[in-house]
Amino acid sequence: MKLLNDFFSIVHSEDTPDGCGYTLRLNADHAIFQAHFPGNPITPGVCIIQIVSELLELQTQQKPELRNIANVKFLNILSPQEHPEVQAEIRLAADENGNYKIKAALKSGDTLFAQLSIRYANDSES
């Protein structure tokens, strides 16, 4: 299930020397937030991973397959009511086969919500 333009939208994007940066707006009215948790919406960790995957797909114009989550740290609760906009920073490195190793972070100001290290394979390797 795609989350872009439903669960979240991109307010701003920019290329960085080693990847890309995005400002995202979370849709606090989305059904996921109504279920997780009613009256106290919290962004599920799996949604954070999916957001990063969709941003990588957008940046590379490919459909890489998530192969390995080397490390993920959920450091603070990401509530769409308290932080409707967040920044996503993605640093990526590609090998000769089009596989990617990424390091990503979601934050708002000085508040860091998640740090991720993930490996993706290009779809021809699947």
C-alpha positions in Angstrom: 0.0 0.0 0.0 1.4 3.4 -1.0 1.4 6.1 1.6 2.5 9.0 -0.5 -0.3 11.5 -1.2 -2.6 9.8 1.3 -0.8 9.1 4.7 1.8 11.8 3.9 2.6 14.4 1.3 5.8 16.1 0.2 5.9 19.8 1.0 9.4 20.4 -0.2 12.3 18.4 -1.6 15.9 19.0 -2.4 18.9 17.1 -3.5 21.9 17.1 -1.1 25.5 16.1 -1.9 25.0 12.6 -0.7 21.2 12.0 -1.1 18.1 14.0 -0.6 16.0 16.0 1.9 12.3 16.3 2.2 9.8 18.2 4.3 6.7 16.0 4.8 3.2 16.7 6.0 1.5 13.9 7.9 -2.3 13.4 7.3 -3.6 13.3 10.9 -7.0 12.3 9.6 -5.8 9.1 7.9 -7.4 5.8 9.0 -4.1 4.5 10.3 -3.9 7.2 12.9 -7.5 6.6 13.9 -6.6 3.0 14.7 -3.1 3.7 16.1 -4.2 5.0 18.6 -7.7 6.6 18.9 -7.4 10.0 20.5 -3.6 9.8 20.7 -2.3 9.2 17.1 1.2 7.8 16.8 3.0 7.0 13.6 3.7 3.3 13.4 7.3 2.2 12.9 6.3 0.2 9.8 4.9 3.4 8.3 8.2 5.2 8.9 10.0 2.4 7.1 7.5 2.6 4.2 7.9 6.4 4.0 11.7 6.0 3.6 11.2 3.3 1.0 8.8 5.4 -1.0 11.1 8.4 -0.9 14.0 6.3 -2.1 11.8 5.1 -5.0 10.9 8.6 -5.9 14.6 9.8 -5.7 16.0 6.9 -7.8 13.0 6.5 -10.2 13.4 2.7 -9.6 11.5 0.2 -7.4 14.2 -1.2 -5.2 13.2 -4.1 -2.9 13.9 -3.8 0.8 16.4 -6.5 1.5 17.8 -5.9 5.0 17.1 -3.5 7.9 20.6 -3.3 9.4 19.5 -0.9 12.2 16.5 1.1 13.1 16.0 3.2 16.2 12.7 4.8 17.1 13.8 7.5 19.5 10.7 9.7 20.0 7.0 9.3 19.4 5.9 10.9 16.1 2.4 12.3 16.6 0.8 14.1 13.6 -0.9 16.4 16.0 2.2 17.6 17.7 4.5 17.4 14.6 2.4 17.7 11.4 5.5 18.4 9.4 8.7 16.5 9.6 12.0 16.5 7.8 13.3 13.3 6.2 17.0 13.1 5.3 18.2 10.3 3.2 21.9 9.5 2.5 22.4 6.9 -0.2 25.1 4.9 -1.8 24.7 2.7 -4.8 26.8 -0.1 -6.1 27.5 -1.2 -9.7 24.3 -3.4 -9.7 22.0 -0.6 -8.6 21.7 -1.8 -5.0 21.4 0.9 -2.4 22.6 1.3 1.2 20.8 4.1 2.8 20.9 6.0 6.1 17.8 8.0 6.9 16.5 10.2 9.7 13.1 11.7 10.5 13.1 14.8 12.6 11.5 18.0 13.5 13.8 20.7 14.7 16.0 19.2 17.4 13.6 16.2 17.9 14.8 13.1 16.2 12.1 10.5 15.7 13.9 7.7 13.9 17.2 6.7 12.4 17.4 3.9 9.9 20.1 1.9 8.0 18.5 -0.2 5.2 19.8 -2.1 2.2 17.7 -2.3 -0.9 18.2 -4.4 -4.0 17.3 -3.3 -7.5 14.2 -5.2 -8.8 16.2 -7.1 -11.4 18.0 -9.0 -8.6 14.7 -10.2 -7.1 
